[in-house]
Amino acid sequence: MSDDIWRRDEVESPCVKLCMLHPEAQICVGCYRTGAEIAGWSLFTPEERRQIMEGLPARSAQLTSRHGGRAARRRSRRTARSAE
């Protein structure tokens, strides 16, 4: 019995099940897609999905270069303590 019937030529979703839009960048902190891209993923052609996938690594840099979140709060607390 062949498994050919189950093979699909689709671009897989980059979802890592860590779904939350960054409040400033407006991209998912897990997969780096926009809300519109996430919502429309099942409707996009394979070529549209590939184009989105190619741009995701650059988007990840947008989040890692920002100075917010837990690490920034820790730094600001340490700075405040050392100033006392």
C-alpha positions in Angstrom: 0.0 0.0 0.0 1.4 3.4 -1.0 1.3 6.5 1.1 1.2 8.8 -2.0 -2.4 9.8 -1.2 -1.2 11.5 2.0 1.7 13.4 0.5 1.0 17.1 -0.1 3.0 19.7 -1.9 2.2 22.5 0.5 4.3 24.9 2.4 3.9 24.0 6.1 2.9 26.6 8.6 5.7 28.2 10.6 3.5 28.1 13.7 5.2 27.0 16.9 2.1 27.3 19.1 3.4 30.4 20.9 0.8 32.7 19.6 0.9 36.3 20.8 1.2 39.5 18.7 3.9 41.8 19.8 2.2 45.1 20.9 4.6 47.3 18.9 5.8 45.2 16.0 2.4 43.6 15.5 3.9 40.3 14.5 3.6 37.0 16.3 6.4 36.4 18.8 6.4 32.7 17.9 6.3 32.5 14.1 6.9 36.2 13.2 3.8 36.4 10.9 1.4 39.3 11.0 -2.2 38.7 12.2 -3.4 39.0 8.6 -0.9 36.4 7.4 -1.9 34.0 10.2 -5.6 34.4 9.5 -5.2 34.0 5.7 -2.6 31.2 5.7 -5.0 28.5 4.6 -6.1 30.6 1.7 -2.7 31.6 0.4 -1.1 29.9 -2.6 2.1 27.9 -2.1 4.0 30.7 -3.7 2.5 33.3 -1.4 3.4 31.1 1.6 7.0 30.7 0.4 7.4 34.5 0.0 6.2 35.0 3.6 8.4 32.2 4.9 11.5 33.8 3.2 10.8 37.1 5.0 10.4 35.6 8.5 14.1 35.5 9.6 14.4 39.2 9.0 11.3 39.8 11.1 12.7 37.9 14.0 15.5 40.4 14.2 12.9 43.1 14.7 11.8 41.5 18.0 15.3 40.6 19.2 16.7 44.0 18.7 13.9 45.7 20.7 14.7 46.7 24.3 11.6 45.6 26.0 10.2 42.7 28.0 11.5 40.9 31.0 15.2 41.5 30.4 14.8 45.2 30.0 12.7 45.4 33.2 15.5 43.5 35.1 18.1 45.9 33.8 16.0 49.0 34.8 15.5 47.5 38.3 19.2 46.8 38.7 20.0 50.4 37.5 17.5 51.8 40.0 19.0 49.8 42.9 22.6 50.8 42.1 21.6 54.4 42.0 20.3 54.3 45.6 
